[in-house]
Every structure is written in C-alpha cells, then in structure tokens.
C-alpha cells in the first residue's frame, strides 16, 4: 500500500509577487465539487463558460475565474473538417457576452479575465483569427496603467508543437497529416500563455528548456507571463498504457525515469519538478495541471486528479503553498508499506 507524506519545510525567497495562481483544468466540470473545499488550495478557475457557476465559485469559496469564450466566438468552418474559425459575427457575439456576463462578473469580483480556450493553433485556428479575437477583447478590457496590474487578464493554452514545429493537426492530436501554420509571436494582447507537456512527449527536466528555447523568445513585452500545465491523470491501472503515457522511455527529451506503469509514482515527480521550476522562474505566474474530472472523454488519460488520492494530495499541497504566498518547500515522499 502507498502512503504519502507532505512536509512543508522552509520559505523560498520573495516570489509571492510572481507565482500566485493555482487551479486545475475542468475543476468546474463537476459542479458537485464544493467551492469552499477547493478554496484553500485553488484560487482561480478558467474552464467554465457558465456565469452562474462562476458566481457560485466566488460566493461560496471566494475563488475567482476567467470566463472561457472560445465556444462563443469560434464557429465550425462548414467544410466538415471539424476545424473552427472566427465566427463572421464574432464582434456582435463578443459585445453581447461582454454586456450580459463579463462586465457584471468583473464588477462583482467573481471574474478577473477571459480564457480563449485550449490549443487553438494546434487545432488549426489561424493565427490571424487568434490575434483578431484577442485584440477585440483587449480593446474592451484594457490593461491598467503600467505598474498597477491589469484591468482584466487574457489567457489561453497552446500545444507545444505550435512553437517547436510550426504545424497543427488537421484531424486530432495523433493524426499524421499536418498543415503548416505561422505563429510568429504570442499575441500582444495576451497577458498569460501556457503550454501542456506530458511524459509521452518529454520529460520534467525538459520543461524549462522548452520554455527558454521556444516560448520565451515569442513573448511580447515585459508584462507577459506564462503558466505551465503539468500532467495529472491515471491509466486505469493498465501498466502498458501507464508506461506510454506516464513514463515513456522515448521522448524528444530522452527517457523518463521508469515507473512500471504506475502513473501516481511518475507524476509525483512531475509535480515536484513543476513546483520547483515555477518558484525559480520569475516569468511563471501559475500552475494548472490537467485534469480534474473523470468524464470518459479521453479514457486513456483517466482517472482524473480528483480520483487519484495520492497525486491529489500532492497538488493540493502545492496549491496551498501558492495560494497562501508562502511557497514553502514540499517534501514529496512515496513510501511502500
């Protein structure tokens, strides 16, 4: 049986002004999750487009959100490819959303910005569409005066191959047929960008070099910051799937440490490495591991974090340190009993 021990050891520098945010992808997907129960370790949510639940998160738990808007502003291309493009009436759609939800939620304090979604360019949304969408929202939600923070945070997550390979997948994450795209820089209107990077793609040690080489050179302006989306999932107890998805021996960075298919063991190492890197790099403003709920959408990446008690305890400890501003060391110990 596995026993997990978390020990807070000592404070690390004055980093509370940089690393401030912790949340989990799809934390809002299970609306039975008590906002008050997550508030001690999660201080932002970002995957909901439901104003009512965003208000509930804030009222019951004090958790603030970003409103996800890609489903409102992107439309099917009509060609049967599954590709989405900026809706022809996106300006009117945004104006309606701004009036009905964004401004009221900002005024209440429940909202502090907008999330444009997940892996847009990887899913073949043109760069010109992404920048047009960001620019339109930024025009209505401007940054505050320099040095005074931002009136609203604009954020989205991208897949790392957009930066390393300049390609997107036309038919899903593992489709071999690719089309060239151009992503010359992170859109100027964005405040935050993150990428997801998992053990079937790289190693925990490869995260910092990935950002240094491919992401940071494409940030525009001193105010742009990054988050990181570390892996937080299981393999339904299937050792061969676990070996491939949680501790692959063949990635662009080389081999992950072997884990015998045990995703909990492997991803605890990722959690520890991500937390250490985020504290050491002043450009990292938050961590938001993927994913919370077990929904059946991608069964090879399940269960989600909510059903993995050892890994969940680790990330709750990480989140509590970030939310509190202490940023203390955490001793991740996995003991066999």
Short mmCIF file of the C-alpha atoms (twelve columns), coordinates in Angstrom:
data_MODEL
# 
_entry.id   MODEL 
# 
loop_
_atom_site.group_PDB 
_atom_site.id 
_atom_site.type_symbol 
_atom_site.label_atom_id 
_atom_site.label_alt_id 
_atom_site.label_comp_id 
_atom_site.label_asym_id 
_atom_site.label_seq_id 
_atom_site.Cartn_x 
_atom_site.Cartn_y 
_atom_site.Cartn_z 
_atom_site.pdbx_PDB_model_num 
ATOM 1   C CA . UNK A 1   0.000   0.000  0.000   1 
ATOM 2   C CA . UNK A 2   1.196   3.511  -0.741  1 
ATOM 3   C CA . UNK A 3   1.464   6.159  1.903   1 
ATOM 4   C CA . UNK A 4   2.011   9.784  1.047   1 
ATOM 5   C CA . UNK A 5   3.654   12.352 3.280   1 
ATOM 6   C CA . UNK A 6   3.843   16.080 2.612   1 
ATOM 7   C CA . UNK A 7   6.079   18.185 4.823   1 
ATOM 8   C CA . UNK A 8   6.349   21.949 4.442   1 
ATOM 9   C CA . UNK A 9   9.983   22.769 5.150   1 
ATOM 10  C CA . UNK A 10  11.095  26.333 4.534   1 
ATOM 11  C CA . UNK A 11  10.185  29.509 2.681   1 
ATOM 12  C CA . UNK A 12  11.757  30.205 -0.689  1 
ATOM 13  C CA . UNK A 13  12.577  33.825 -1.438  1 
ATOM 14  C CA . UNK A 14  10.136  36.656 -2.095  1 
ATOM 15  C CA . UNK A 15  8.319   35.104 -5.009  1 
ATOM 16  C CA . UNK A 16  4.736   35.773 -3.963  1 
ATOM 17  C CA . UNK A 17  4.572   38.679 -6.424  1 
ATOM 18  C CA . UNK A 18  5.205   36.273 -9.334  1 
ATOM 19  C CA . UNK A 19  3.950   32.738 -8.698  1 
ATOM 20  C CA . UNK A 20  0.454   33.466 -7.450  1 
ATOM 21  C CA . UNK A 21  -2.091  31.183 -9.125  1 
ATOM 22  C CA . UNK A 22  -3.092  27.558 -8.899  1 
ATOM 23  C CA . UNK A 23  -6.067  25.825 -10.489 1 
ATOM 24  C CA . UNK A 24  -6.892  22.542 -12.200 1 
ATOM 25  C CA . UNK A 25  -8.301  22.009 -15.674 1 
ATOM 26  C CA . UNK A 26  -12.025 21.217 -15.577 1 
ATOM 27  C CA . UNK A 27  -12.282 21.805 -11.848 1 
ATOM 28  C CA . UNK A 28  -15.681 23.325 -12.665 1 
ATOM 29  C CA . UNK A 29  -16.803 20.376 -14.792 1 
ATOM 30  C CA . UNK A 30  -18.095 18.510 -11.758 1 
ATOM 31  C CA . UNK A 31  -20.462 21.094 -10.324 1 
ATOM 32  C CA . UNK A 32  -20.939 18.937 -7.224  1 
ATOM 33  C CA . UNK A 33  -17.396 19.890 -6.171  1 
ATOM 34  C CA . UNK A 34  -17.782 22.246 -3.218  1 
ATOM 35  C CA . UNK A 35  -16.215 25.659 -3.931  1 
ATOM 36  C CA . UNK A 36  -15.405 26.039 -0.233  1 
ATOM 37  C CA . UNK A 37  -13.487 22.736 -0.268  1 
ATOM 38  C CA . UNK A 38  -11.140 23.822 -3.051  1 
ATOM 39  C CA . UNK A 39  -10.605 27.424 -1.917  1 
ATOM 40  C CA . UNK A 40  -7.662  26.618 0.415   1 
ATOM 41  C CA . UNK A 41  -5.615  25.285 -2.500  1 
ATOM 42  C CA . UNK A 42  -7.122  26.659 -5.739  1 
ATOM 43  C CA . UNK A 43  -7.519  30.390 -6.268  1 
ATOM 44  C CA . UNK A 44  -8.547  30.559 -9.906  1 
ATOM 45  C CA . UNK A 45  -10.795 28.658 -12.291 1 
ATOM 46  C CA . UNK A 46  -10.680 29.076 -16.042 1 
ATOM 47  C CA . UNK A 47  -12.584 26.414 -17.968 1 
ATOM 48  C CA . UNK A 48  -16.205 27.392 -17.366 1 
ATOM 49  C CA . UNK A 49  -18.449 29.382 -19.693 1 
ATOM 50  C CA . UNK A 50  -21.288 29.272 -17.159 1 
ATOM 51  C CA . UNK A 51  -21.783 32.652 -15.432 1 
ATOM 52  C CA . UNK A 52  -23.993 31.095 -12.752 1 
ATOM 53  C CA . UNK A 53  -21.334 28.605 -11.652 1 
ATOM 54  C CA . UNK A 54  -18.620 31.261 -11.800 1 
ATOM 55  C CA . UNK A 55  -20.719 33.346 -9.413  1 
ATOM 56  C CA . UNK A 56  -21.186 30.321 -7.171  1 
ATOM 57  C CA . UNK A 57  -17.446 29.645 -7.026  1 
ATOM 58  C CA . UNK A 58  -16.877 33.182 -5.862  1 
ATOM 59  C CA . UNK A 59  -19.819 33.438 -3.465  1 
ATOM 60  C CA . UNK A 60  -19.250 30.096 -1.742  1 
ATOM 61  C CA . UNK A 61  -15.477 29.783 -1.944  1 
ATOM 62  C CA . UNK A 62  -14.002 33.149 -2.884  1 
ATOM 63  C CA . UNK A 63  -12.491 31.528 -5.992  1 
ATOM 64  C CA . UNK A 64  -12.213 33.924 -8.929  1 
ATOM 65  C CA . UNK A 65  -12.472 32.838 -12.540 1 
ATOM 66  C CA . UNK A 66  -11.641 33.530 -16.128 1 
ATOM 67  C CA . UNK A 67  -14.634 33.160 -18.438 1 
ATOM 68  C CA . UNK A 68  -13.964 30.738 -21.288 1 
ATOM 69  C CA . UNK A 69  -15.158 32.272 -24.568 1 
ATOM 70  C CA . UNK A 70  -13.902 30.145 -27.473 1 
ATOM 71  C CA . UNK A 71  -17.193 28.302 -27.961 1 
ATOM 72  C CA . UNK A 72  -18.952 31.653 -28.237 1 
ATOM 73  C CA . UNK A 73  -16.517 33.265 -30.684 1 
ATOM 74  C CA . UNK A 74  -15.331 30.359 -32.871 1 
ATOM 75  C CA . UNK A 75  -17.617 28.572 -35.346 1 
ATOM 76  C CA . UNK A 76  -17.375 25.375 -37.391 1 
ATOM 77  C CA . UNK A 77  -15.795 26.076 -40.778 1 
ATOM 78  C CA . UNK A 78  -18.726 24.414 -42.536 1 
ATOM 79  C CA . UNK A 79  -16.474 22.138 -44.572 1 
ATOM 80  C CA . UNK A 80  -16.988 19.030 -42.474 1 
ATOM 81  C CA . UNK A 81  -13.410 19.049 -41.173 1 
ATOM 82  C CA . UNK A 82  -14.214 19.842 -37.566 1 
ATOM 83  C CA . UNK A 83  -11.966 22.885 -37.840 1 
ATOM 84  C CA . UNK A 84  -13.135 26.092 -36.195 1 
ATOM 85  C CA . UNK A 85  -12.688 29.638 -37.467 1 
ATOM 86  C CA . UNK A 86  -13.557 33.020 -36.041 1 
ATOM 87  C CA . UNK A 87  -17.327 33.456 -36.400 1 
ATOM 88  C CA . UNK A 88  -18.275 36.013 -39.037 1 
ATOM 89  C CA . UNK A 89  -20.363 37.812 -36.414 1 
ATOM 90  C CA . UNK A 90  -17.839 37.378 -33.614 1 
ATOM 91  C CA . UNK A 91  -17.804 41.104 -32.824 1 
ATOM 92  C CA . UNK A 92  -21.547 41.082 -32.130 1 
ATOM 93  C CA . UNK A 93  -21.218 37.834 -30.152 1 
ATOM 94  C CA . UNK A 94  -18.472 39.349 -28.027 1 
ATOM 95  C CA . UNK A 95  -20.438 42.553 -27.456 1 
ATOM 96  C CA . UNK A 96  -23.415 40.544 -26.211 1 
ATOM 97  C CA . UNK A 97  -21.249 38.391 -23.939 1 
ATOM 98  C CA . UNK A 98  -19.456 41.457 -22.610 1 
ATOM 99  C CA . UNK A 99  -22.731 43.099 -21.649 1 
ATOM 100 C CA . UNK A 100 -24.552 40.042 -20.309 1 
ATOM 101 C CA . UNK A 101 -21.780 38.282 -18.390 1 
ATOM 102 C CA . UNK A 102 -18.296 39.764 -18.480 1 
ATOM 103 C CA . UNK A 103 -18.918 43.242 -17.151 1 
ATOM 104 C CA . UNK A 104 -21.336 42.118 -14.400 1 
ATOM 105 C CA . UNK A 105 -18.985 39.357 -13.255 1 
ATOM 106 C CA . UNK A 106 -15.988 41.688 -13.289 1 
ATOM 107 C CA . UNK A 107 -17.929 44.201 -11.230 1 
ATOM 108 C CA . UNK A 108 -18.888 41.543 -8.672  1 
ATOM 109 C CA . UNK A 109 -15.302 40.369 -8.313  1 
ATOM 110 C CA . UNK A 110 -16.166 36.837 -9.424  1 
ATOM 111 C CA . UNK A 111 -14.286 37.300 -12.699 1 
ATOM 112 C CA . UNK A 112 -10.828 38.668 -13.367 1 
ATOM 113 C CA . UNK A 113 -10.463 37.978 -17.059 1 
ATOM 114 C CA . UNK A 114 -11.050 35.831 -20.124 1 
ATOM 115 C CA . UNK A 115 -9.769  32.451 -21.277 1 
ATOM 116 C CA . UNK A 116 -9.770  31.926 -25.048 1 
ATOM 117 C CA . UNK A 117 -9.552  28.157 -24.756 1 
ATOM 118 C CA . UNK A 118 -7.207  25.293 -25.405 1 
ATOM 119 C CA . UNK A 119 -4.717  24.544 -28.201 1 
ATOM 120 C CA . UNK A 120 -6.272  26.921 -30.717 1 
ATOM 121 C CA . UNK A 121 -3.467  26.998 -33.278 1 
ATOM 122 C CA . UNK A 122 -2.812  23.272 -32.801 1 
ATOM 123 C CA . UNK A 123 -6.437  22.740 -33.800 1 
ATOM 124 C CA . UNK A 124 -5.846  24.860 -36.896 1 
ATOM 125 C CA . UNK A 125 -7.434  28.131 -35.850 1 
ATOM 126 C CA . UNK A 126 -5.403  30.598 -37.967 1 
ATOM 127 C CA . UNK A 127 -3.036  32.906 -36.155 1 
ATOM 128 C CA . UNK A 128 -4.829  35.859 -37.745 1 
ATOM 129 C CA . UNK A 129 -8.101  34.666 -36.193 1 
ATOM 130 C CA . UNK A 130 -6.497  34.265 -32.783 1 
ATOM 131 C CA . UNK A 131 -4.995  37.741 -32.828 1 
ATOM 132 C CA . UNK A 132 -8.228  39.308 -34.093 1 
ATOM 133 C CA . UNK A 133 -10.159 37.684 -31.260 1 
ATOM 134 C CA . UNK A 134 -7.614  38.715 -28.631 1 
ATOM 135 C CA . UNK A 135 -7.374  42.266 -29.974 1 
ATOM 136 C CA . UNK A 136 -11.166 42.723 -29.922 1 
ATOM 137 C CA . UNK A 137 -11.423 41.573 -26.305 1 
ATOM 138 C CA . UNK A 138 -8.366  43.597 -25.268 1 
ATOM 139 C CA . UNK A 139 -9.928  46.737 -26.735 1 
ATOM 140 C CA . UNK A 140 -12.859 46.386 -24.331 1 
ATOM 141 C CA . UNK A 141 -10.822 45.091 -21.395 1 
ATOM 142 C CA . UNK A 142 -7.668  47.208 -21.459 1 
ATOM 143 C CA . UNK A 143 -4.689  46.775 -19.250 1 
ATOM 144 C CA . UNK A 144 -4.492  49.273 -16.421 1 
ATOM 145 C CA . UNK A 145 -1.684  51.801 -16.224 1 
ATOM 146 C CA . UNK A 146 1.783   50.273 -16.102 1 
ATOM 147 C CA . UNK A 147 2.687   49.148 -12.624 1 
ATOM 148 C CA . UNK A 148 -0.919  48.898 -11.468 1 
ATOM 149 C CA . UNK A 149 -1.717  45.408 -12.692 1 
ATOM 150 C CA . UNK A 150 -4.296  44.703 -15.382 1 
ATOM 151 C CA . UNK A 151 -7.976  45.550 -15.594 1 
ATOM 152 C CA . UNK A 152 -8.542  42.025 -16.884 1 
ATOM 153 C CA . UNK A 153 -6.279  39.058 -17.571 1 
ATOM 154 C CA . UNK A 154 -6.414  37.494 -21.041 1 
ATOM 155 C CA . UNK A 155 -5.146  33.920 -21.291 1 
ATOM 156 C CA . UNK A 156 -5.159  30.746 -23.309 1 
ATOM 157 C CA . UNK A 157 -3.313  27.441 -23.500 1 
ATOM 158 C CA . UNK A 158 -1.464  26.184 -26.573 1 
ATOM 159 C CA . UNK A 159 0.092   22.879 -27.611 1 
ATOM 160 C CA . UNK A 160 3.872   22.987 -27.619 1 
ATOM 161 C CA . UNK A 161 4.346   21.785 -31.264 1 
ATOM 162 C CA . UNK A 162 2.921   25.115 -32.432 1 
ATOM 163 C CA . UNK A 163 6.142   26.666 -31.171 1 
ATOM 164 C CA . UNK A 164 8.610   23.867 -31.863 1 
ATOM 165 C CA . UNK A 165 7.352   22.541 -35.206 1 
ATOM 166 C CA . UNK A 166 5.185   25.274 -36.735 1 
ATOM 167 C CA . UNK A 167 2.441   22.781 -37.584 1 
ATOM 168 C CA . UNK A 168 -1.057  21.943 -36.461 1 
ATOM 169 C CA . UNK A 169 -3.020  18.732 -36.578 1 
ATOM 170 C CA . UNK A 170 -5.868  18.755 -39.069 1 
ATOM 171 C CA . UNK A 171 -7.547  15.671 -37.660 1 
ATOM 172 C CA . UNK A 172 -6.849  15.339 -33.955 1 
ATOM 173 C CA . UNK A 173 -3.854  15.157 -31.686 1 
ATOM 174 C CA . UNK A 174 -2.427  11.979 -33.214 1 
ATOM 175 C CA . UNK A 175 -3.323  12.491 -36.867 1 
ATOM 176 C CA . UNK A 176 -0.161  12.177 -39.031 1 
ATOM 177 C CA . UNK A 177 -1.416  14.642 -41.633 1 
ATOM 178 C CA . UNK A 178 -0.290  18.167 -40.814 1 
ATOM 179 C CA . UNK A 179 -0.609  21.579 -42.396 1 
ATOM 180 C CA . UNK A 180 1.881   24.384 -41.945 1 
ATOM 181 C CA . UNK A 181 0.924   27.357 -39.810 1 
ATOM 182 C CA . UNK A 182 2.663   30.515 -38.702 1 
ATOM 183 C CA . UNK A 183 2.921   31.549 -35.071 1 
ATOM 184 C CA . UNK A 184 5.455   34.377 -35.096 1 
ATOM 185 C CA . UNK A 185 4.782   35.565 -31.544 1 
ATOM 186 C CA . UNK A 186 2.408   35.277 -28.640 1 
ATOM 187 C CA . UNK A 187 -0.466  37.687 -29.432 1 
ATOM 188 C CA . UNK A 188 0.405   41.075 -27.987 1 
ATOM 189 C CA . UNK A 189 -2.946  41.410 -26.222 1 
ATOM 190 C CA . UNK A 190 -2.465  38.286 -24.113 1 
ATOM 191 C CA . UNK A 191 -1.282  38.535 -20.527 1 
ATOM 192 C CA . UNK A 192 -0.726  34.816 -19.968 1 
ATOM 193 C CA . UNK A 193 0.097   31.845 -22.159 1 
ATOM 194 C CA . UNK A 194 0.670   28.239 -21.133 1 
ATOM 195 C CA . UNK A 195 1.573   25.013 -22.887 1 
ATOM 196 C CA . UNK A 196 0.869   21.460 -21.854 1 
ATOM 197 C CA . UNK A 197 3.753   18.990 -21.878 1 
ATOM 198 C CA . UNK A 198 3.374   15.398 -20.783 1 
ATOM 199 C CA . UNK A 199 5.548   12.300 -20.260 1 
ATOM 200 C CA . UNK A 200 4.632   10.782 -23.633 1 
ATOM 201 C CA . UNK A 201 6.125   13.931 -25.223 1 
ATOM 202 C CA . UNK A 202 9.021   14.931 -22.997 1 
ATOM 203 C CA . UNK A 203 10.468  14.843 -19.511 1 
ATOM 204 C CA . UNK A 204 10.010  17.013 -16.445 1 
ATOM 205 C CA . UNK A 205 13.612  18.150 -16.829 1 
ATOM 206 C CA . UNK A 206 12.811  19.252 -20.372 1 
ATOM 207 C CA . UNK A 207 10.097  21.741 -19.382 1 
ATOM 208 C CA . UNK A 208 12.370  24.665 -18.532 1 
ATOM 209 C CA . UNK A 209 14.480  24.280 -21.713 1 
ATOM 210 C CA . UNK A 210 11.274  24.072 -23.765 1 
ATOM 211 C CA . UNK A 211 10.076  27.409 -22.410 1 
ATOM 212 C CA . UNK A 212 13.516  29.016 -22.622 1 
ATOM 213 C CA . UNK A 213 14.150  27.999 -26.209 1 
ATOM 214 C CA . UNK A 214 10.721  28.166 -27.817 1 
ATOM 215 C CA . UNK A 215 8.217   30.100 -25.682 1 
ATOM 216 C CA . UNK A 216 10.041  32.997 -24.053 1 
ATOM 217 C CA . UNK A 217 11.543  34.367 -27.307 1 
ATOM 218 C CA . UNK A 218 7.975   34.789 -28.626 1 
ATOM 219 C CA . UNK A 219 6.645   36.749 -25.664 1 
ATOM 220 C CA . UNK A 220 5.998   40.411 -26.415 1 
ATOM 221 C CA . UNK A 221 6.537   42.981 -23.705 1 
ATOM 222 C CA . UNK A 222 7.738   42.770 -20.139 1 
ATOM 223 C CA . UNK A 223 4.252   42.197 -18.784 1 
ATOM 224 C CA . UNK A 224 3.514   38.862 -20.441 1 
ATOM 225 C CA . UNK A 225 3.767   35.833 -18.179 1 
ATOM 226 C CA . UNK A 226 3.402   32.072 -18.519 1 
ATOM 227 C CA . UNK A 227 1.730   29.205 -16.735 1 
ATOM 228 C CA . UNK A 228 2.511   25.527 -17.067 1 
ATOM 229 C CA . UNK A 229 0.068   22.643 -17.452 1 
ATOM 230 C CA . UNK A 230 1.691   19.543 -15.890 1 
ATOM 231 C CA . UNK A 231 0.180   16.060 -16.246 1 
ATOM 232 C CA . UNK A 232 -2.330  14.885 -13.659 1 
ATOM 233 C CA . UNK A 233 -4.070  11.698 -14.773 1 
ATOM 234 C CA . UNK A 234 -4.032  7.940  -14.420 1 
ATOM 235 C CA . UNK A 235 -4.084  4.987  -16.795 1 
ATOM 236 C CA . UNK A 236 -6.932  2.938  -15.289 1 
ATOM 237 C CA . UNK A 237 -4.364  0.568  -13.786 1 
ATOM 238 C CA . UNK A 238 -3.143  -0.540 -17.216 1 
ATOM 239 C CA . UNK A 239 0.638   -0.861 -16.904 1 
ATOM 240 C CA . UNK A 240 1.377   -0.731 -20.640 1 
ATOM 241 C CA . UNK A 241 -0.713  2.423  -21.056 1 
ATOM 242 C CA . UNK A 242 0.924   3.859  -17.960 1 
ATOM 243 C CA . UNK A 243 4.383   3.197  -19.371 1 
ATOM 244 C CA . UNK A 244 3.485   5.040  -22.570 1 
ATOM 245 C CA . UNK A 245 1.623   7.996  -21.096 1 
ATOM 246 C CA . UNK A 246 3.267   8.477  -17.705 1 
ATOM 247 C CA . UNK A 247 6.916   7.460  -18.040 1 
ATOM 248 C CA . UNK A 248 7.756   6.977  -21.704 1 
ATOM 249 C CA . UNK A 249 11.338  5.915  -22.353 1 
ATOM 250 C CA . UNK A 250 11.321  7.595  -25.765 1 
ATOM 251 C CA . UNK A 251 10.545  11.325 -25.964 1 
ATOM 252 C CA . UNK A 252 12.023  14.429 -27.581 1 
ATOM 253 C CA . UNK A 253 13.972  14.942 -24.323 1 
ATOM 254 C CA . UNK A 254 15.042  11.331 -23.904 1 
ATOM 255 C CA . UNK A 255 13.755  8.836  -21.360 1 
ATOM 256 C CA . UNK A 256 11.589  9.489  -18.336 1 
ATOM 257 C CA . UNK A 257 12.528  7.676  -15.122 1 
ATOM 258 C CA . UNK A 258 10.923  4.196  -15.218 1 
ATOM 259 C CA . UNK A 259 7.700   3.808  -13.272 1 
ATOM 260 C CA . UNK A 260 6.477   0.313  -14.126 1 
ATOM 261 C CA . UNK A 261 3.240   1.802  -15.409 1 
ATOM 262 C CA . UNK A 262 2.496   3.484  -12.070 1 
ATOM 263 C CA . UNK A 263 1.210   6.926  -13.077 1 
ATOM 264 C CA . UNK A 264 0.965   8.153  -9.495  1 
ATOM 265 C CA . UNK A 265 4.640   7.476  -8.878  1 
ATOM 266 C CA . UNK A 266 5.695   9.064  -12.173 1 
ATOM 267 C CA . UNK A 267 3.505   12.150 -11.961 1 
ATOM 268 C CA . UNK A 268 4.501   12.919 -8.390  1 
ATOM 269 C CA . UNK A 269 7.963   13.537 -9.830  1 
ATOM 270 C CA . UNK A 270 6.453   15.885 -12.405 1 
ATOM 271 C CA . UNK A 271 4.512   17.723 -9.697  1 
ATOM 272 C CA . UNK A 272 7.650   18.234 -7.638  1 
ATOM 273 C CA . UNK A 273 9.708   19.385 -10.635 1 
ATOM 274 C CA . UNK A 274 6.997   21.747 -11.877 1 
ATOM 275 C CA . UNK A 275 6.647   23.381 -8.466  1 
ATOM 276 C CA . UNK A 276 10.413  23.830 -8.085  1 
ATOM 277 C CA . UNK A 277 10.772  25.325 -11.571 1 
ATOM 278 C CA . UNK A 278 7.783   27.647 -11.177 1 
ATOM 279 C CA . UNK A 279 9.219   29.056 -7.961  1 
ATOM 280 C CA . UNK A 280 12.620  29.601 -9.522  1 
ATOM 281 C CA . UNK A 281 11.465  31.317 -12.729 1 
ATOM 282 C CA . UNK A 282 10.016  34.799 -12.245 1 
ATOM 283 C CA . UNK A 283 8.109   34.580 -15.537 1 
ATOM 284 C CA . UNK A 284 5.881   31.766 -14.251 1 
ATOM 285 C CA . UNK A 285 2.692   33.117 -12.691 1 
ATOM 286 C CA . UNK A 286 0.858   29.860 -12.080 1 
ATOM 287 C CA . UNK A 287 0.365   26.117 -12.434 1 
ATOM 288 C CA . UNK A 288 -2.816  24.496 -13.730 1 
ATOM 289 C CA . UNK A 289 -2.439  20.720 -14.075 1 
ATOM 290 C CA . UNK A 290 -4.641  18.693 -16.436 1 
ATOM 291 C CA . UNK A 291 -7.136  17.341 -15.430 1 
ATOM 292 C CA . UNK A 292 -9.666  17.155 -12.562 1 
ATOM 293 C CA . UNK A 293 -12.759 15.185 -13.507 1 
ATOM 294 C CA . UNK A 294 -13.102 11.622 -14.779 1 
ATOM 295 C CA . UNK A 295 -15.553 12.088 -17.630 1 
ATOM 296 C CA . UNK A 296 -14.875 9.377  -20.206 1 
ATOM 297 C CA . UNK A 297 -13.871 11.937 -22.845 1 
ATOM 298 C CA . UNK A 298 -10.321 10.561 -23.100 1 
ATOM 299 C CA . UNK A 299 -10.344 7.224  -21.259 1 
ATOM 300 C CA . UNK A 300 -6.634  6.585  -21.779 1 
ATOM 301 C CA . UNK A 301 -5.948  9.613  -19.518 1 
ATOM 302 C CA . UNK A 302 -8.176  8.585  -16.633 1 
ATOM 303 C CA . UNK A 303 -8.969  8.675  -13.819 1 
ATOM 304 C CA . UNK A 304 -8.583  12.404 -13.307 1 
ATOM 305 C CA . UNK A 305 -6.846  14.034 -10.388 1 
ATOM 306 C CA . UNK A 306 -9.981  14.094 -8.247  1 
ATOM 307 C CA . UNK A 307 -9.935  10.263 -8.140  1 
ATOM 308 C CA . UNK A 308 -6.183  9.883  -7.500  1 
ATOM 309 C CA . UNK A 309 -5.815  10.487 -3.751  1 
ATOM 310 C CA . UNK A 310 -2.017  10.473 -3.517  1 
ATOM 311 C CA . UNK A 311 -1.405  12.754 -6.504  1 
ATOM 312 C CA . UNK A 312 -4.333  14.918 -5.486  1 
ATOM 313 C CA . UNK A 313 -2.845  15.386 -2.015  1 
ATOM 314 C CA . UNK A 314 0.420   16.456 -3.608  1 
ATOM 315 C CA . UNK A 315 -1.197  19.059 -5.819  1 
ATOM 316 C CA . UNK A 316 -3.416  20.304 -3.020  1 
ATOM 317 C CA . UNK A 317 -0.236  20.866 -1.002  1 
ATOM 318 C CA . UNK A 318 1.376   22.698 -3.922  1 
ATOM 319 C CA . UNK A 319 -1.746  24.768 -4.431  1 
ATOM 320 C CA . UNK A 320 -1.992  25.656 -0.749  1 
ATOM 321 C CA . UNK A 321 1.559   26.985 -0.783  1 
ATOM 322 C CA . UNK A 322 0.937   29.061 -3.898  1 
ATOM 323 C CA . UNK A 323 -2.438  30.394 -2.707  1 
ATOM 324 C CA . UNK A 324 -1.014  31.312 0.696   1 
ATOM 325 C CA . UNK A 325 2.024   33.030 -0.790  1 
ATOM 326 C CA . UNK A 326 4.381   31.042 1.450   1 
ATOM 327 C CA . UNK A 327 5.869   28.990 -1.389  1 
ATOM 328 C CA . UNK A 328 7.493   26.679 1.131   1 
ATOM 329 C CA . UNK A 329 9.412   23.594 0.088   1 
ATOM 330 C CA . UNK A 330 7.368   20.412 -0.048  1 
ATOM 331 C CA . UNK A 331 8.878   17.013 0.660   1 
ATOM 332 C CA . UNK A 332 7.192   14.539 -1.669  1 
ATOM 333 C CA . UNK A 333 7.690   11.108 -0.149  1 
ATOM 334 C CA . UNK A 334 6.186   7.990  -1.604  1 
ATOM 335 C CA . UNK A 335 6.603   5.165  0.898   1 
ATOM 336 C CA . UNK A 336 5.937   1.439  0.443   1 
ATOM 337 C CA . UNK A 337 4.192   -0.145 3.370   1 
# 
